[in-house]
């Protein structure tokens, strides 16, 4: 029997909650592994899920948990899609990299 998407969503939720609680940045790959997201397109599936958490967190005036997920290749910053989503939510107006993006990201981490 195939696993439902809800199973990895719950595992991702738990792993993300642990990262936030311990104030530990986690890479997309590490979170995908922790959640056991099935191939193919694991990181894309995770990104879509993270954007949904951003919508939910924003709607509830909560800190964006997705800020704790970073790209290994971007020097501690989330992927560009994170900044694009923040722009769509009206939270950010700038490039997805550079000093302004770094300052915005650090501010979200508190």
C-alpha positions as CSV (number, residue, x, y, z in Angstrom):
1,X,0.0,0.0,0.0
2,X,1.3,3.4,-0.9
3,X,2.0,5.9,1.8
4,X,-0.2,9.0,1.9
5,X,1.2,12.5,1.5
6,X,-0.1,13.2,5.0
7,X,2.5,10.9,6.5
8,X,5.4,12.8,5.2
9,X,3.6,16.1,5.9
10,X,3.4,15.1,9.6
11,X,7.1,14.0,9.7
12,X,8.1,17.3,8.0
13,X,6.0,19.2,10.6
14,X,7.7,17.4,13.5
15,X,11.2,17.9,12.0
16,X,10.5,21.6,11.3
17,X,9.1,22.1,14.8
18,X,12.2,20.5,16.3
19,X,14.5,22.9,14.3
20,X,12.5,25.9,15.4
21,X,12.4,24.8,19.0
22,X,16.2,24.3,19.1
23,X,16.8,27.4,16.9
24,X,18.7,25.2,14.5
25,X,18.8,25.9,10.7
26,X,18.1,22.9,8.6
27,X,18.7,22.4,4.9
28,X,16.0,21.5,2.4
29,X,17.8,18.1,1.9
30,X,18.0,17.4,5.6
31,X,14.3,18.2,6.1
32,X,13.3,16.1,3.0
33,X,15.4,13.2,4.5
34,X,13.9,13.7,8.0
35,X,10.4,13.7,6.5
36,X,11.2,10.7,4.2
37,X,9.6,12.5,1.3
38,X,9.3,10.0,-1.6
39,X,11.1,10.6,-4.9
40,X,10.8,11.9,-7.5
41,X,11.0,15.7,-7.0
42,X,11.5,15.6,-3.2
43,X,12.7,19.1,-2.8
44,X,10.0,20.5,-5.1
45,X,7.3,18.7,-3.0
46,X,9.0,20.1,0.2
47,X,9.0,23.6,-1.3
48,X,5.3,23.5,-2.1
49,X,4.6,22.3,1.4
50,X,6.8,25.0,2.9
51,X,5.0,27.7,0.9
52,X,1.7,26.4,2.3
53,X,3.1,26.7,5.9
54,X,4.1,30.3,5.0
55,X,0.5,31.1,4.0
56,X,-0.8,29.5,7.2
57,X,1.8,31.1,9.5
58,X,1.2,34.5,7.9
59,X,-2.6,34.2,8.1
60,X,-2.3,33.4,11.8
61,X,0.2,36.2,12.4
62,X,2.8,33.6,13.5
63,X,6.6,33.6,12.7
64,X,7.4,32.0,9.4
65,X,8.7,28.5,10.3
66,X,10.0,28.1,6.8
67,X,12.7,30.7,7.6
68,X,14.6,27.9,9.5
69,X,15.0,26.0,6.2
70,X,18.0,27.0,4.2
71,X,19.8,26.1,1.0
72,X,23.2,24.5,1.4
73,X,24.4,26.3,-1.7
74,X,23.3,29.8,-0.6
75,X,25.4,30.6,2.5
76,X,22.7,30.1,5.1
77,X,19.9,31.7,3.1
78,X,16.6,30.1,2.1
79,X,16.1,29.4,-1.6
80,X,15.0,32.3,-3.8
81,X,11.4,31.0,-3.8
82,X,11.2,31.8,0.0
83,X,11.9,35.5,-0.7
84,X,9.5,35.5,-3.7
85,X,6.8,34.1,-1.4
86,X,7.6,36.7,1.3
87,X,7.2,39.3,-1.5
88,X,3.8,37.8,-2.4
89,X,2.7,38.0,1.2
90,X,3.8,41.7,1.3
91,X,6.6,41.0,3.8
92,X,9.6,41.7,1.7
93,X,10.6,43.9,-1.2
94,X,14.1,43.1,-2.5
95,X,16.4,40.7,-4.2
96,X,16.5,37.0,-3.1
97,X,20.2,37.4,-2.1
98,X,22.6,40.0,-0.9
99,X,22.8,42.1,2.3
100,X,19.2,43.1,2.4
101,X,18.0,39.5,2.0
102,X,20.4,38.4,4.7
103,X,19.2,41.1,7.1
104,X,15.6,40.2,6.4
105,X,16.2,36.6,7.0
106,X,18.1,37.1,10.2
107,X,15.3,39.4,11.4
108,X,12.8,36.6,10.8
109,X,14.9,34.2,12.9
110,X,14.8,36.7,15.8
